[in-house]
Amino acid sequence: MVGYTPNPGHGAATIAPEAVDHLDTNECPYDLPPLLKDKLAHFFQHHLFNNRYPDGSHGDLKGELAAYVMESAGQPLTVTADHLTVGNGSDELIRSLIIATCVGGSGAVGVAEPTFSMYGIIAETLGVPVRRCGRSSATFALDLESAQTLLQPAEGPPLRLLFMVHPNSPTATALREPEIEWLRQVPPEVLVVIDEAYFEFSQTSLVAEALTRPNWIILRTFSKGFRLAAQRVGYGIGDPQLIATLERVRLPYNLPTFAQQAALVALQHRQDLLACVPDLLQERQRLHQAFSQWSALQVFPSDANFLFVQLAAGSVPAEIAGETLAQLCQAMQHQGTLIRHTGGGLRITVGSPEENDRTISRLLQALKGQGLA
């Protein structure tokens, strides 16, 4: 069993912490504004009772969440607290979904690789088998023929849970219409999880359709666009009966009071916090253009706040491509920029303009060090 490994560069003794550009975990490069930090500090000092458990119903947070989901949907929707579940990060929700559908030998989990590794890791820690299908090497679209085999296993427990990411990590690609159409024909006994962690950047959502399908659920997070990675807040949107099942599975008092308040304040000031998204999308385009100038790299289109790059065909012998990518990643770390080597490529978060300037310069130096520029 392989666990999730944070980038070893975090806390590396060879780099002063203030000099590190953390572009390996797809966080927003901007902290909360001082005004919101002051509001949260005031809450901590005067309204947080550390001797009391958190609100186990997440009532206030769900009310504000419902308003945001409806506001951001781009079409009329009815969303209430009954359509929402809140978790200690999306990871807790992923775990609850697996427990509710697959534990005890009752089912298997399906994923399309490369994708977010925690789906498989959490399933395997719970003793749940994981079935994997592939993606196109050219576009990273779901291989529909391979995906169909997930639904018709030759042996073992039946598929009960299917994870799809929209847009996917590490490839940054949103689901296309043929993939969505395939998801529509997934049998009702299979729960389809559509992870929209990067919704604030893609502005593409299947939430309206999920609310009409009892076996679909949308997952989202506050760790990306809302700048709250430190607080670990995730949420799910789905049919009330499905949500009620997840509410029975989750642990009581699962989200600390301060995390709930931080998410609530972020939602109340969402226009201010999300104002940085257009700037980050412009920076994403700037990085894409810069990387595309180097013939050794293949840069893929992105619907998220990161870019995925691979070595261009023929730039190095195929048998040393993985080693070369690892060396590029290490060279970037030694210069002070953390990126992630995963899925057969390099995943690079869009940072601030200053961080992105350094990324361009340092990646060019790393390529030169490998004789690729």
Sequence and secondary structure as in RCSB ss.txt:
>XXXX:A:sequence
MVGYTPNPGHGAATIAPEAVDHLDTNECPYDLPPLLKDKLAHFFQHHLFNNRYPDGSHGDLKGELAAYVMESAGQ
PLTVTADHLTVGNGSDELIRSLIIATCVGGSGAVGVAEPTFSMYGIIAETLGVPVRRCGRSSATFALDLESAQTL
LQPAEGPPLRLLFMVHPNSPTATALREPEIEWLRQVPPEVLVVIDEAYFEFSQTSLVAEALTRPNWIILRTFSKG
FRLAAQRVGYGIGDPQLIATLERVRLPYNLPTFAQQAALVALQHRQDLLACVPDLLQERQRLHQAFSQWSALQVF
PSDANFLFVQLAAGSVPAEIAGETLAQLCQAMQHQGTLIRHTGGGLRITVGSPEENDRTISRLLQALKGQGLA
>XXXX:A:secstr
       TTTT TTS GGG EE SS   SS   HHHHHHHHHHHHHT  TTS   TT HHHHHHHHHHHHHHTSS
     GGGEEEEEHHHHHHHHHHHHHTGGGT EEEEESSS THHHHHHHHTT  EEEE B TTT  B HHHHHHH
HS SSSS EEEEEEESS TTT     HHHHHHHHTS TTSEEEEE TTHHHH    HHHHTT TTEEEEEESSST
TS GGG EEEEEE HHHHHHHHHHS TT S HHHHHHHHHHHHTHHHHGGGHHHHHHHHHHHHHHHHT TTEEE 
  SSSEEEEEE TTSS GGGHHHHHHHHHHHHHHHTEE EEETTEEEEE   HHHHHHHHHHHHHHHHHTT  
